[in-house]
Every structure is written in structure tokens, then in C-alpha cells.
Amino acid sequence: MSDLENLLDLTPAHALDRLTAFMAELGLPAYRARQVVRHLWMAPAPDFAHMTDLPAALREQLAARFALPRLTAIARQRSSDGTEKFLFRLADGEAVETVAIPDGNRVTLCISSQAGCALQCAFCATGAMGFSRNLAVHEIAGQVREMRLLEPPIQVTNVVFMGMGEPLMNWKAVDPALTILNDPSGLGIGARHITVSTVGVLPGIVALGKRPEQFRLAISIHAPSDALRRELMPINAKYPLAEVIEAARVFDRRVTFEYVMLGGVNDGEEHALNLAALARECRAFVNLIPLHPGGARGFTASTRERVGAFARELRAQGIEVAVRRSRGVDIAAACGQLRTERLGRGTPRAPEQDGHVHVEG
């Protein structure tokens, strides 16, 4: 396997170039390369043997040169509300979670970008397990590919990078994965239906903003002051709130603030007023998130009444706001819960500095 070139780590355009060159080596027409590319993502085949529109001899030659690695589902749970959670084992034994959330005609897939997370946000189940490693391109986009390979398939319409890990600390893999997700020759999901969520990794926000596609940005704020945010989210010491808000202001597309409601911690009237001021600075939409019981780690959820009052206080300040419904409570759908339940917690390791975020001037 190690000697085989992994086609699923390549963007569709790059894969087409490689396959076209391979077909030329074999004296075969270029259209055969396009047939293979179609089976990578658009109409994915589990392996080369299943690409039955290709000659059997060519399928064997492809399998001898290239790899199409799968993610192995080791657990699948379905909630009473239709939410489904998958635990995928990776080739090296690591495991990540993916959650499919149906809502009318839409299915949003919440995907992971790292195995574990190094950020140690105080209320997060993933942060409690520590960081293992960044995911590769095929492991990120492959979570959507695996939905298409199910029987029957789950037709994903929206993708959110809100699973395990901080995507902008793995920009080296997330960047090409975004291309695969969006490319009509890849998974073909509209850019406005793909949201990257970050705690505020500034180089990554700049890099995402430089891409021409209309990808959405969500920023995990969770506290409207540096003092409280540092308590809840240690990363705030590196990327202070004022710098994060400024990055959101210059990001030329719609920004959403994610705000987990923690009872008696960040849900007071003064917090709402301060949050409204921050949202106004960068014209952000605010998404209030009831604390998922499995991710609590000693916190209690704000009451429904308090969440409602908080939302009204924001609206009174002219801020657009939505309250997210808790989904999959009965299947431990908070990020990291299923992995911890099945595999235990790993030994924390520090991530690579900024995850190879390179921003060209």
C-alpha cells in the first residue's frame, strides 16, 4: 500500500493529470482517465474492481499503481431524531467521528479535520482526549465519500467543519479537501453550503478569505471578553478577541459567531450586550448553542428560559440570532463522545505549529 499513489489525496484536476499520463503510458485514450476520476468522488467506487465500465485488465493495472483507501466504520448510531453518528477507524488505528444531521430536504454532515484536538476548550469532549494527529486530505473528504458508498447512500447537501479538531490548524490538508468537496468533478457541494468553523486561528482565516469560492466562516466565540475567553479557551492567549474580530471584519463574506450557552458563566445580560457589540463590528450572525450534556465537563447548560432571554437581548441590539436545536442527545452526538466511549482517551500531544498555514502576501 505504501508504494501505491493515493488518488484520493489529490484534487480532481491533479488526479486527472496523473491518470491521463498513466493512460498514455499504457497507450490508452485519455477518456479512460476521466472515467476513473468520475469514480473517485462523483459516483465513487469502493475499489478499482467495481469500476465495471473499465476493461478488467485496466482495473488490475490501476490497482497495481494507485490506492483508493477507505475509512472503516466501526460504529454507527441512529438517534430518535434521525441524526446518525459514525466512528471511522483510520489506517493507523486512529479514529474520528462524523455526524449526519437531516433537516427536511437537507442533510448536513459534520466532519472532523484532526484526530483529537490540542486546544483544550474547557467545555469540549474532544479537547479532553488530547491531540493525536492531523488528518490527511482523503481522510477529511473521505468522510463525505463514505456517505455516498453506504447502502442506501446518505445524500449530503451541506458540510460543516465542526467535528473533531481545529480545521485551520490543518490548513495544508483542509485547503485541497475544500477543493474536492466543492469541485463539480469532485463531490460537487456548493461553496455556500460548506462552512469552516474555527476558534480564531488568524493565518487560516486570512488563507480562507483569499480563496475565490464563497465558503462560509464560523468563529467559536463562546465568551465576549478576553478574560472569560482565556478561561474557557486557552487559544485566546495567542489570538486575542480583538484580533479575531478584526479578521472577521475584513473577511468579505458572511461570518457566524458560535456561542455555547453555559449556565451562570457566559449567559448574563452583560454578556449579551458585549456579544452584540462584537457582532455589530463585523456584521456577524449569532448562533446560540445549548450545551450538549455529553460535552459538559463540569458545566451546566443555560436554562431554556435564559437562552430565550439572551436571544431577545441580542435581537434588541439589532443582531440576527438563531438558537440551534440539540440533536442526537440520545446517541452522545457531542464531538468526541463516541470515540472516548469506544476507544478511551489518548495521550495528549502538541499539534504542529499553526498546522502548516501559509499565507502568501
Secondary structure by P-SEA (a helix, b strand, c coil): cccccccccccaaaaaaaaaaaaaaacccaaaaaaaaaaacccccccccccccccaaaaaaaaacccbbbbbbcbbbbccccbbbbbbbccccccbbbbbbbcccbbbbbccccccccccccccccccccccccccccccaaaaaaaaaccccccccbbbcccccccccccaaaaaaaaaaccccccccccccbbbbcccaaaaaaaaaacccbbbbbbbcccccaaaaaaaccccccccaaaaaaaaaacccbbbbbbbbbccccccaaaaaaaaaaaaacbbbbbbbccccccccccccccaaaaaaaaaaaaaabbbbbbbcccccccccccaaaaaacccccccccccccccccccc
